[in-house]
């Protein structure tokens, strides 16, 4: 269609993302000629941030030449939770309710890493009861399986393998049911607290976990049948998102990405915490350096996590789940009432009726919180996605002076450009899925 009065051409302007043409009408031949004067035929494509599958608010800025990716960048910050800053306005115990919401697929790792840092500042690491540590390990390993199931399920969904997606979310429900029984919630638990746990395991929890482990033993081979040897699945993942060991070391990648490059680095073995040195398990690796290897590593890690969970169930001895020091121990005795989980009425009667001092102490601990000696520490755990570290700084007050997280999703996302550049547009999705980033952990 031509405009006979005044032929308008596509006016070009330079932006931070290259030359952009604004078309307002005019003759098509003139328009094509104007665009053709550009120096190259590369175009900038925005993938996201409108939720490309489960990677949430991640924006990928791709410079493509035909089907080939020339340059790839990540645009982050669209979730803007401000959790780290908010921690400075809450007591040390209240902090667990915030950090559990960061990487919302691995809440129990967030809580454990944070609590380990607080306990190190308090100097009570050795006072945490054994039963609390065993339950912590068990809950983290169940959480690892749940997180890997989502990684495999959503990665499959993006490839069009909807059966893997359905199986993954079906099996994850077993673990979320266990979490709901033990903590009262499917996610955002705030179950692991400085000094121990919010409460002990309820009746029936051990039996339900044993049943879940049995079910997983039967169902995990289904993923092998569906995907591991599937030629279509392998063709989409093999040699896609390639990153070798040197690249992982240079970019700080940890977790399945690093182990798929052949290095058996795992903080549970390298720097044990919560008694991991007493458990028997292997660190799975692959030497493919690609998306397929990361899939195989995650699949094998789920089997190892089941081994650890079974060992935890055998080690559970009766005992307390919170430090004995009443100046630190959160004074809650939870019970399941008609309105859900909350403080037991017997506990409230005891506090209200025992003595005025007990009531004042309870009131101060809940409203003001305990003081943490000044200092700074770094505590790290092996999350489902890699090294999850916490740098906590105390100025001696009842609130953190600063808490900064080294979230594996944030660090691993740096590998995106190295994995995608030189590949094809269709392989970008596969590469990002193999990184398994959760933006709640990136935009803290």
KEVEX-694003 format. One record per residue (C-alpha): residue in one letter; x, y, z. Coordinates in pm, 1 decimal. Last residue first. Layout:
N
+------+----------+----------+----------+
| code |       c1 |       c2 |       c3 |
+------+----------+----------+----------+
|    a |        X |        Y |        Z |
...
+------+----------+----------+----------+
//
This chain:
444
+------+----------+----------+----------+
| code |       c1 |       c2 |       c3 |
+------+----------+----------+----------+
|    x |   1640.9 |  -1112.7 |   4616.3 |
|    x |   1592.5 |  -1114.6 |   4242.9 |
|    x |   1792.2 |  -1429.4 |   4157.6 |
|    x |   1647.4 |  -1667.1 |   4417.1 |
|    x |   1288.0 |  -1582.0 |   4329.2 |
|    x |   1398.6 |  -1603.9 |   3966.9 |
|    x |   1437.4 |  -1979.6 |   3979.8 |
|    x |   1705.3 |  -2097.5 |   3737.0 |
|    x |   1709.0 |  -2458.3 |   3616.0 |
|    x |   2039.8 |  -2436.1 |   3422.2 |
|    x |   1913.1 |  -2718.9 |   3199.5 |
|    x |   1595.8 |  -2520.4 |   3127.3 |
|    x |   1807.9 |  -2224.9 |   3014.6 |
|    x |   1999.6 |  -2449.9 |   2773.5 |
|    x |   1686.3 |  -2615.5 |   2633.6 |
|    x |   1512.4 |  -2280.7 |   2578.1 |
|    x |   1821.5 |  -2140.8 |   2405.5 |
|    x |   1833.2 |  -2447.5 |   2179.0 |
|    x |   1539.9 |  -2328.8 |   1967.3 |
|    x |   1725.3 |  -2003.7 |   1894.0 |
|    x |   2026.0 |  -2189.5 |   1756.4 |
|    x |   2378.1 |  -2216.0 |   1892.4 |
|    x |   2677.2 |  -1986.9 |   1853.8 |
|    x |   2597.9 |  -1808.0 |   2177.3 |
|    x |   2372.0 |  -2020.7 |   2397.1 |
|    x |   2590.2 |  -2194.9 |   2656.0 |
|    x |   2840.7 |  -1913.5 |   2710.7 |
|    x |   2556.6 |  -1658.7 |   2729.5 |
|    x |   2359.9 |  -1864.8 |   2981.7 |
|    x |   2655.9 |  -1934.3 |   3211.9 |
|    x |   2588.2 |  -1620.6 |   3414.9 |
|    x |   2255.2 |  -1778.7 |   3514.3 |
|    x |   2454.4 |  -2018.1 |   3732.8 |
|    x |   2548.3 |  -1734.3 |   3968.1 |
|    x |   2193.9 |  -1606.6 |   4017.4 |
|    x |   2040.2 |  -1955.9 |   4037.1 |
|    x |   2309.5 |  -2060.6 |   4287.6 |
|    x |   2213.9 |  -1787.8 |   4537.3 |
|    x |   2498.6 |  -1628.5 |   4724.0 |
|    x |   2279.2 |  -1465.0 |   4984.9 |
|    x |   2347.6 |  -1140.9 |   5169.2 |
|    x |   2231.0 |  -1067.1 |   5522.1 |
|    x |   2311.0 |   -729.4 |   5675.4 |
|    x |   2276.0 |   -569.0 |   6019.2 |
|    x |   2052.2 |   -857.7 |   6124.4 |
|    x |   1801.2 |   -774.7 |   6398.7 |
|    x |   1814.1 |   -819.6 |   6776.8 |
|    x |   2136.3 |   -622.5 |   6800.2 |
|    x |   2503.7 |   -703.3 |   6835.1 |
|    x |   2608.8 |   -548.4 |   6505.0 |
|    x |   2550.0 |   -874.7 |   6319.3 |
|    x |   2659.7 |   -962.0 |   5965.8 |
|    x |   2539.5 |  -1268.3 |   5775.3 |
|    x |   2695.6 |  -1393.6 |   5451.5 |
|    x |   2477.7 |  -1684.0 |   5341.8 |
|    x |   2573.7 |  -1937.7 |   5077.4 |
|    x |   2372.9 |  -2164.7 |   4848.0 |
|    x |   2615.8 |  -2374.0 |   4643.7 |
|    x |   2436.8 |  -2560.0 |   4366.2 |
|    x |   2088.0 |  -2599.7 |   4220.2 |
|    x |   1945.1 |  -2860.2 |   4460.7 |
|    x |   2117.5 |  -2673.2 |   4742.9 |
|    x |   2455.1 |  -2777.6 |   4878.6 |
|    x |   2480.4 |  -2564.0 |   5192.8 |
|    x |   2691.0 |  -2259.7 |   5279.4 |
|    x |   2763.7 |  -2050.9 |   5588.5 |
|    x |   2960.5 |  -1726.3 |   5586.2 |
|    x |   3005.2 |  -1536.4 |   5910.2 |
|    x |   3018.3 |  -1181.6 |   6045.6 |
|    x |   3053.7 |  -1039.4 |   6392.5 |
|    x |   2860.6 |   -874.6 |   6674.3 |
|    x |   2695.2 |  -1111.1 |   6924.6 |
|    x |   2329.1 |  -1194.3 |   6845.3 |
|    x |   2054.8 |  -1052.2 |   7067.6 |
|    x |   1730.6 |  -1243.6 |   7107.9 |
|    x |   1393.3 |  -1126.0 |   6979.7 |
|    x |   1198.8 |   -806.8 |   7053.5 |
|    x |    835.4 |   -912.0 |   7020.1 |
|    x |    859.6 |  -1289.1 |   7067.3 |
|    x |   1151.5 |  -1298.4 |   7311.6 |
|    x |   1021.1 |  -1000.8 |   7508.2 |
|    x |    668.6 |  -1144.2 |   7547.1 |
|    x |    791.3 |  -1490.0 |   7647.1 |
|    x |   1025.3 |  -1340.5 |   7908.3 |
|    x |    745.9 |  -1118.6 |   8043.2 |
|    x |    510.2 |  -1418.9 |   8066.8 |
|    x |    769.5 |  -1635.9 |   8237.9 |
|    x |    847.1 |  -1356.4 |   8485.2 |
|    x |    478.7 |  -1313.0 |   8571.2 |
|    x |    463.1 |  -1676.8 |   8669.4 |
|    x |    308.9 |  -2010.3 |   8578.8 |
|    x |    -42.0 |  -1915.9 |   8465.8 |
|    x |     -3.6 |  -1731.3 |   8135.5 |
|    x |    289.3 |  -1938.3 |   8015.4 |
|    x |    135.3 |  -2269.8 |   8124.3 |
|    x |   -209.0 |  -2179.6 |   7988.2 |
|    x |    -50.4 |  -2089.5 |   7653.0 |
|    x |    132.3 |  -2422.4 |   7641.9 |
|    x |   -186.4 |  -2614.0 |   7722.3 |
|    x |   -370.0 |  -2423.2 |   7448.6 |
|    x |   -119.0 |  -2543.6 |   7189.4 |
|    x |     18.6 |  -2267.6 |   6967.6 |
|    x |    -98.9 |  -2301.4 |   6607.8 |
|    x |   -167.2 |  -2539.9 |   6319.6 |
|    x |   -523.2 |  -2551.8 |   6190.1 |
|    x |   -845.1 |  -2401.5 |   6319.3 |
|    x |   -968.1 |  -2718.1 |   6495.2 |
|    x |   -626.7 |  -2759.5 |   6655.7 |
|    x |   -300.2 |  -2917.9 |   6545.9 |
|    x |    -41.4 |  -2826.9 |   6804.4 |
|    x |    262.2 |  -2602.2 |   6820.3 |
|    x |    470.0 |  -2543.5 |   7129.0 |
|    x |    625.0 |  -2205.0 |   7069.6 |
|    x |    886.7 |  -2045.7 |   7292.3 |
|    x |   1148.8 |  -1982.7 |   7022.5 |
|    x |   1465.7 |  -2115.8 |   7179.4 |
|    x |   1722.7 |  -1837.8 |   7218.7 |
|    x |   1695.5 |  -1720.9 |   7580.8 |
|    x |   1547.9 |  -2060.2 |   7669.6 |
|    x |   1882.1 |  -2227.8 |   7602.5 |
|    x |   1791.9 |  -2598.0 |   7557.9 |
|    x |   1838.9 |  -2592.1 |   7182.1 |
|    x |   1539.9 |  -2713.8 |   6980.5 |
|    x |   1434.9 |  -3052.7 |   6839.7 |
|    x |   1440.4 |  -3246.4 |   7168.6 |
|    x |   1483.2 |  -3624.3 |   7181.0 |
|    x |   1362.8 |  -3958.0 |   7053.3 |
|    x |   1603.2 |  -4114.2 |   6802.7 |
|    x |   1562.4 |  -4088.2 |   6426.1 |
|    x |   1858.7 |  -4268.5 |   6272.0 |
|    x |   1664.3 |  -4525.0 |   6064.8 |
|    x |   1446.0 |  -4252.4 |   5910.0 |
|    x |   1758.1 |  -4049.6 |   5830.2 |
|    x |   1920.3 |  -4347.8 |   5656.1 |
|    x |   1609.3 |  -4389.5 |   5437.9 |
|    x |   1621.8 |  -4017.1 |   5351.0 |
|    x |   1990.6 |  -4050.9 |   5255.3 |
|    x |   1924.5 |  -4338.9 |   5015.6 |
|    x |   1628.5 |  -4148.6 |   4863.0 |
|    x |   1863.3 |  -3853.3 |   4808.1 |
|    x |   2100.2 |  -4083.3 |   4617.2 |
|    x |   1817.5 |  -4183.4 |   4381.6 |
|    x |   1723.0 |  -3818.9 |   4328.7 |
|    x |   2087.3 |  -3738.4 |   4255.2 |
|    x |   2082.7 |  -3995.0 |   3972.1 |
|    x |   1800.4 |  -3816.7 |   3791.2 |
|    x |   1962.7 |  -3477.6 |   3847.2 |
|    x |   2293.1 |  -3602.3 |   3706.3 |
|    x |   2122.9 |  -3756.3 |   3400.4 |
|    x |   1942.1 |  -3428.7 |   3320.2 |
|    x |   2263.2 |  -3230.8 |   3362.8 |
|    x |   2438.0 |  -3472.9 |   3124.2 |
|    x |   2167.4 |  -3418.9 |   2862.4 |
|    x |   2204.0 |  -3041.8 |   2888.3 |
|    x |   2576.3 |  -3058.3 |   2806.5 |
|    x |   2920.1 |  -3101.7 |   2964.3 |
|    x |   2909.2 |  -3474.2 |   2864.6 |
|    x |   3135.3 |  -3603.7 |   3142.2 |
|    x |   2867.9 |  -3697.0 |   3395.4 |
|    x |   2875.8 |  -3694.1 |   3774.5 |
|    x |   2682.5 |  -3845.1 |   4065.0 |
|    x |   2810.2 |  -3773.5 |   4419.1 |
|    x |   2764.5 |  -4097.2 |   4614.7 |
|    x |   2589.6 |  -4153.6 |   4945.2 |
|    x |   2657.6 |  -4290.1 |   5293.0 |
|    x |   2566.9 |  -4056.6 |   5575.6 |
|    x |   2778.9 |  -3965.9 |   5878.0 |
|    x |   2963.9 |  -3676.6 |   5708.0 |
|    x |   2625.8 |  -3513.2 |   5646.1 |
|    x |   2605.2 |  -3427.7 |   6018.4 |
|    x |   2418.1 |  -3096.8 |   5981.4 |
|    x |   2713.8 |  -2962.3 |   5779.5 |
|    x |   2986.3 |  -3127.1 |   5571.5 |
|    x |   3237.9 |  -2908.0 |   5384.4 |
|    x |   3363.2 |  -3112.8 |   5085.5 |
|    x |   3119.1 |  -3406.0 |   5108.9 |
|    x |   2786.0 |  -3224.6 |   5162.4 |
|    x |   2948.6 |  -2932.7 |   4980.8 |
|    x |   2947.8 |  -3133.8 |   4656.9 |
|    x |   3220.6 |  -3123.0 |   4391.9 |
|    x |   3233.4 |  -3439.1 |   4180.6 |
|    x |   3384.7 |  -3258.7 |   3877.1 |
|    x |   3287.6 |  -3418.6 |   3542.1 |
|    x |   3121.9 |  -3135.9 |   3351.1 |
|    x |   2779.3 |  -3270.6 |   3452.9 |
|    x |   2896.0 |  -3212.4 |   3811.8 |
|    x |   2943.5 |  -2841.1 |   3744.5 |
|    x |   2598.7 |  -2794.9 |   3587.5 |
|    x |   2440.0 |  -3026.4 |   3849.0 |
|    x |   2551.9 |  -2796.9 |   4132.6 |
|    x |   2798.8 |  -2513.9 |   4086.8 |
|    x |   2880.1 |  -2251.1 |   3824.6 |
|    x |   3135.8 |  -1989.5 |   3929.7 |
|    x |   3182.5 |  -1847.0 |   3579.8 |
|    x |   3551.8 |  -1931.3 |   3535.6 |
|    x |   3517.1 |  -2268.8 |   3708.0 |
|    x |   3217.6 |  -2368.1 |   3495.2 |
|    x |   3392.2 |  -2257.5 |   3176.4 |
|    x |   3701.8 |  -2461.3 |   3261.0 |
|    x |   3480.7 |  -2761.8 |   3335.3 |
|    x |   3306.9 |  -2751.2 |   2998.2 |
|    x |   2985.7 |  -2572.6 |   2903.5 |
|    x |   2771.0 |  -2697.6 |   2614.6 |
|    x |   2409.2 |  -2580.6 |   2615.8 |
|    x |   2313.8 |  -2840.7 |   2354.7 |
|    x |   2557.0 |  -3121.2 |   2267.0 |
|    x |   2289.3 |  -3377.6 |   2359.8 |
|    x |   1957.9 |  -3228.5 |   2470.3 |
|    x |   1724.6 |  -3224.8 |   2167.4 |
|    x |   1868.5 |  -3541.7 |   2010.3 |
|    x |   1849.9 |  -3720.2 |   2346.8 |
|    x |   1475.7 |  -3654.2 |   2377.9 |
|    x |   1409.5 |  -3774.4 |   2022.8 |
|    x |   1629.7 |  -4084.4 |   2071.9 |
|    x |   1456.9 |  -4181.4 |   2400.7 |
|    x |   1713.8 |  -4367.1 |   2609.8 |
|    x |   1700.5 |  -4138.5 |   2912.0 |
|    x |   1352.5 |  -3998.6 |   2843.3 |
|    x |   1048.7 |  -4216.2 |   2896.2 |
|    x |   1207.5 |  -4543.5 |   3004.8 |
|    x |   1460.4 |  -4369.0 |   3228.2 |
|    x |   1186.6 |  -4148.1 |   3372.1 |
|    x |    979.8 |  -4460.8 |   3447.4 |
|    x |   1274.7 |  -4600.4 |   3645.9 |
|    x |   1200.6 |  -4330.4 |   3908.3 |
|    x |    849.4 |  -4462.5 |   3973.5 |
|    x |    905.7 |  -4781.4 |   4175.3 |
|    x |   1172.7 |  -4642.1 |   4407.9 |
|    x |    963.5 |  -4326.3 |   4434.7 |
|    x |    665.5 |  -4524.8 |   4567.0 |
|    x |    881.6 |  -4692.6 |   4831.4 |
|    x |   1023.4 |  -4353.3 |   4937.8 |
|    x |    668.5 |  -4210.9 |   4965.1 |
|    x |    559.6 |  -4505.1 |   5182.2 |
|    x |    856.0 |  -4451.5 |   5414.6 |
|    x |    774.6 |  -4078.2 |   5430.9 |
|    x |    411.4 |  -4151.9 |   5524.5 |
|    x |    518.2 |  -4395.2 |   5794.7 |
|    x |    760.3 |  -4141.6 |   5944.7 |
|    x |    498.2 |  -3863.6 |   5940.3 |
|    x |    221.5 |  -4064.6 |   6108.5 |
|    x |    241.0 |  -3876.1 |   6435.7 |
|    x |    377.8 |  -3525.9 |   6395.8 |
|    x |    751.1 |  -3463.2 |   6352.7 |
|    x |    882.6 |  -3218.1 |   6610.1 |
|    x |    821.8 |  -2844.2 |   6605.3 |
|    x |    964.6 |  -2512.9 |   6482.2 |
|    x |   1304.6 |  -2672.7 |   6434.9 |
|    x |   1652.6 |  -2624.5 |   6575.9 |
|    x |   1856.0 |  -2342.7 |   6726.0 |
|    x |   1775.7 |  -2076.0 |   6465.5 |
|    x |   1456.4 |  -2205.2 |   6302.7 |
|    x |   1380.8 |  -2465.3 |   6034.8 |
|    x |   1005.5 |  -2474.9 |   5974.8 |
|    x |    963.0 |  -2132.0 |   5815.4 |
|    x |    752.9 |  -2330.4 |   5561.7 |
|    x |    719.4 |  -2114.1 |   5251.6 |
|    x |    593.2 |  -2422.5 |   5060.2 |
|    x |    333.8 |  -2701.3 |   5097.7 |
|    x |    240.7 |  -2579.7 |   5445.7 |
|    x |    156.2 |  -2724.4 |   5788.5 |
|    x |    520.3 |  -2807.3 |   5859.9 |
|    x |    514.9 |  -3187.5 |   5897.0 |
|    x |    189.4 |  -3286.7 |   5725.3 |
|    x |    220.7 |  -3019.5 |   5455.7 |
|    x |    579.1 |  -3119.5 |   5387.2 |
|    x |    476.8 |  -3484.1 |   5345.8 |
|    x |    196.9 |  -3384.4 |   5106.0 |
|    x |    447.1 |  -3169.4 |   4914.5 |
|    x |    668.4 |  -3476.6 |   4881.7 |
|    x |    394.5 |  -3694.8 |   4733.0 |
|    x |    281.8 |  -3403.5 |   4511.6 |
|    x |    626.8 |  -3401.2 |   4349.3 |
|    x |    544.5 |  -3738.4 |   4191.9 |
|    x |    245.5 |  -3604.2 |   3998.6 |
|    x |    437.2 |  -3289.0 |   3901.2 |
|    x |    712.9 |  -3493.5 |   3742.4 |
|    x |    481.3 |  -3749.9 |   3580.1 |
|    x |    271.8 |  -3477.2 |   3413.0 |
|    x |    580.8 |  -3292.6 |   3285.6 |
|    x |    742.0 |  -3614.7 |   3162.2 |
|    x |    419.6 |  -3691.9 |   2972.4 |
|    x |    419.2 |  -3342.1 |   2819.2 |
|    x |    741.6 |  -3393.8 |   2625.8 |
|    x |    692.4 |  -3083.4 |   2409.6 |
|    x |   1048.7 |  -2966.3 |   2456.2 |
|    x |    938.6 |  -2694.5 |   2696.3 |
|    x |    734.7 |  -2949.4 |   2888.7 |
|    x |   1039.6 |  -3169.8 |   2932.9 |
|    x |   1235.4 |  -2890.5 |   3096.8 |
|    x |    930.9 |  -2821.9 |   3313.5 |
|    x |    916.5 |  -3179.3 |   3437.1 |
|    x |   1293.8 |  -3231.7 |   3473.2 |
|    x |   1347.2 |  -2911.6 |   3671.8 |
|    x |   1025.6 |  -2965.4 |   3870.2 |
|    x |   1134.9 |  -3317.4 |   3962.2 |
|    x |   1477.6 |  -3184.6 |   4056.7 |
|    x |   1318.1 |  -2942.9 |   4305.0 |
|    x |   1100.7 |  -3212.1 |   4465.3 |
|    x |   1397.4 |  -3451.1 |   4495.4 |
|    x |   1611.9 |  -3181.7 |   4657.3 |
|    x |   1324.9 |  -3093.7 |   4895.3 |
|    x |   1310.9 |  -3455.6 |   5012.3 |
|    x |   1686.0 |  -3430.7 |   5069.4 |
|    x |   1644.9 |  -3104.7 |   5260.6 |
|    x |   1368.6 |  -3248.6 |   5481.6 |
|    x |   1577.2 |  -3553.1 |   5571.7 |
|    x |   1886.8 |  -3346.0 |   5647.8 |
|    x |   1688.6 |  -3109.8 |   5872.2 |
|    x |   1519.0 |  -3406.2 |   6044.1 |
|    x |   1858.3 |  -3557.6 |   6124.4 |
|    x |   1988.5 |  -3222.3 |   6249.4 |
|    x |   1688.0 |  -3167.1 |   6478.7 |
|    x |   1722.7 |  -3519.1 |   6619.7 |
|    x |   2088.4 |  -3453.8 |   6695.4 |
|    x |   2005.1 |  -3148.7 |   6906.6 |
|    x |   2165.5 |  -2812.7 |   6812.5 |
|    x |   2421.2 |  -2738.7 |   7083.1 |
|    x |   2728.2 |  -2789.0 |   6862.0 |
|    x |   2636.2 |  -2495.4 |   6635.5 |
|    x |   2559.1 |  -2272.0 |   6935.6 |
|    x |   2822.2 |  -2000.3 |   6881.4 |
|    x |   2557.7 |  -1730.0 |   6831.9 |
|    x |   2718.0 |  -1617.6 |   6504.3 |
|    x |   2745.8 |  -1981.2 |   6395.2 |
|    x |   2381.2 |  -2040.1 |   6487.7 |
|    x |   2275.7 |  -1740.9 |   6276.8 |
|    x |   2475.0 |  -1869.5 |   5977.0 |
|    x |   2338.2 |  -2223.4 |   6016.0 |
|    x |   1987.4 |  -2073.5 |   6038.4 |
|    x |   2027.1 |  -1891.2 |   5706.1 |
|    x |   2163.2 |  -2198.2 |   5525.1 |
|    x |   1888.4 |  -2415.5 |   5673.0 |
|    x |   1604.9 |  -2177.2 |   5581.7 |
|    x |   1717.0 |  -2133.5 |   5220.2 |
|    x |   1767.0 |  -2510.8 |   5185.3 |
|    x |   1414.9 |  -2568.8 |   5320.3 |
|    x |   1260.8 |  -2329.2 |   5069.2 |
|    x |   1402.5 |  -2500.8 |   4756.4 |
|    x |   1131.2 |  -2443.7 |   4492.4 |
|    x |   1047.9 |  -2097.3 |   4629.7 |
|    x |   1401.4 |  -1973.2 |   4580.9 |
|    x |   1347.3 |  -1665.8 |   4795.5 |
|    x |   1033.5 |  -1738.5 |   4999.8 |
|    x |   1206.3 |  -1936.9 |   5275.3 |
|    x |   1428.9 |  -1633.3 |   5332.1 |
|    x |   1137.6 |  -1420.8 |   5456.5 |
|    x |    975.7 |  -1651.3 |   5714.3 |
|    x |   1324.2 |  -1748.5 |   5834.6 |
|    x |   1404.6 |  -1384.2 |   5910.5 |
|    x |   1142.7 |  -1379.3 |   6187.3 |
|    x |   1392.7 |  -1564.1 |   6403.1 |
|    x |   1666.0 |  -1302.8 |   6358.8 |
|    x |   1421.7 |  -1020.0 |   6424.2 |
|    x |   1284.5 |   -822.5 |   6130.7 |
|    x |   1376.9 |   -486.6 |   5974.6 |
|    x |   1717.8 |   -587.3 |   5835.8 |
|    x |   1560.8 |   -893.2 |   5673.4 |
|    x |   1356.3 |   -659.4 |   5452.7 |
|    x |   1674.7 |   -556.5 |   5272.4 |
|    x |   1758.1 |   -916.3 |   5177.3 |
|    x |   1396.8 |   -982.9 |   5074.0 |
|    x |   1373.3 |   -690.9 |   4829.3 |
|    x |   1129.4 |   -888.2 |   4612.6 |
|    x |   1217.6 |   -722.9 |   4278.1 |
|    x |   1064.3 |   -990.5 |   4048.2 |
|    x |   1164.5 |   -809.0 |   3727.8 |
|    x |   1528.0 |   -776.5 |   3832.2 |
|    x |   1689.8 |   -976.1 |   3552.6 |
|    x |   1770.9 |   -921.7 |   3186.1 |
|    x |   1999.6 |  -1198.4 |   3064.0 |
|    x |   2217.3 |  -1156.7 |   2756.1 |
|    x |   2274.6 |  -1361.6 |   2442.2 |
|    x |   2485.2 |  -1272.3 |   2137.4 |
|    x |   2514.2 |  -1429.7 |   1794.5 |
|    x |   2226.7 |  -1677.8 |   1825.5 |
|    x |   2171.2 |  -1856.5 |   1496.5 |
|    x |   1831.3 |  -1896.7 |   1329.9 |
|    x |   1878.6 |  -1602.1 |   1092.8 |
|    x |   2143.4 |  -1389.4 |   1257.4 |
|    x |   2021.2 |  -1343.0 |   1611.7 |
|    x |   2091.9 |  -1098.2 |   1889.4 |
|    x |   1908.8 |  -1237.5 |   2190.8 |
|    x |   1790.6 |  -1049.6 |   2496.6 |
|    x |   1652.3 |  -1303.3 |   2743.2 |
|    x |   1415.1 |  -1168.0 |   3003.7 |
|    x |   1353.3 |  -1382.9 |   3310.3 |
|    x |   1030.3 |  -1320.5 |   3500.0 |
|    x |    927.3 |  -1678.1 |   3542.2 |
|    x |   1154.6 |  -1952.5 |   3425.3 |
|    x |    855.2 |  -2180.8 |   3445.1 |
|    x |    739.4 |  -2158.4 |   3082.1 |
|    x |    854.7 |  -1844.2 |   2900.8 |
|    x |    694.3 |  -1614.5 |   3160.4 |
|    x |    636.9 |  -1271.2 |   3015.0 |
|    x |    992.3 |  -1146.8 |   3061.7 |
|    x |   1029.8 |  -1273.3 |   2803.2 |
|    x |   1231.2 |  -1356.5 |   2493.7 |
|    x |   1325.7 |  -1025.4 |   2336.6 |
|    x |   1474.7 |  -1053.6 |   1988.8 |
|    x |   1739.5 |   -824.6 |   1843.1 |
|    x |   1800.0 |   -857.0 |   1469.2 |
|    x |   2108.6 |   -922.7 |   1262.0 |
|    x |   2096.5 |   -846.3 |    893.4 |
|    x |   2397.9 |   -624.7 |    882.9 |
|    x |   2501.3 |   -268.6 |    797.2 |
|    x |   2147.5 |   -136.6 |    754.9 |
|    x |   2072.4 |     -2.8 |    406.9 |
|    x |   1825.4 |   -287.1 |    355.6 |
|    x |   1588.5 |   -127.7 |    606.8 |
|    x |   1561.2 |    179.7 |    387.5 |
|    x |   1519.5 |    -27.1 |     70.2 |
|    x |   1246.7 |   -235.8 |    232.3 |
|    x |   1058.4 |     80.3 |    331.9 |
|    x |   1090.8 |    229.8 |    -15.4 |
|    x |    956.9 |    -90.3 |   -169.0 |
|    x |    672.2 |   -104.2 |     85.2 |
|    x |    554.2 |    252.3 |     17.0 |
|    x |    461.3 |    449.2 |    323.2 |
|    x |    328.0 |    369.1 |    670.3 |
|    x |    451.0 |    458.7 |   1018.3 |
|    x |    736.2 |    210.6 |   1058.8 |
|    x |    979.5 |    268.3 |   1343.5 |
|    x |   1314.0 |    103.6 |   1281.9 |
|    x |   1543.6 |     15.0 |   1573.5 |
|    x |   1925.0 |      1.4 |   1551.2 |
|    x |   2092.1 |   -184.9 |   1836.2 |
|    x |   2004.7 |   -276.2 |   2192.5 |
|    x |   2119.1 |     41.3 |   2363.3 |
|    x |   1923.7 |    231.4 |   2101.4 |
|    x |   2011.6 |    383.5 |   1763.7 |
|    x |   1729.8 |    528.4 |   1558.7 |
|    x |   1590.3 |    442.2 |   1218.7 |
|    x |   1307.0 |    619.0 |   1040.5 |
|    x |   1118.0 |    383.3 |    815.5 |
|    x |   1024.4 |    591.8 |    513.2 |
|    x |    721.5 |    805.3 |    449.5 |
|    x |    596.4 |    868.2 |     95.2 |
|    x |    403.2 |   1197.8 |    113.1 |
|    x |     82.1 |   1238.4 |    -83.9 |
|    x |     69.4 |    907.7 |   -271.6 |
|    x |     86.1 |    683.9 |     41.8 |
|    x |    144.8 |    337.6 |    -93.5 |
|    x |      0.0 |      0.0 |      0.0 |
+------+----------+----------+----------+
//
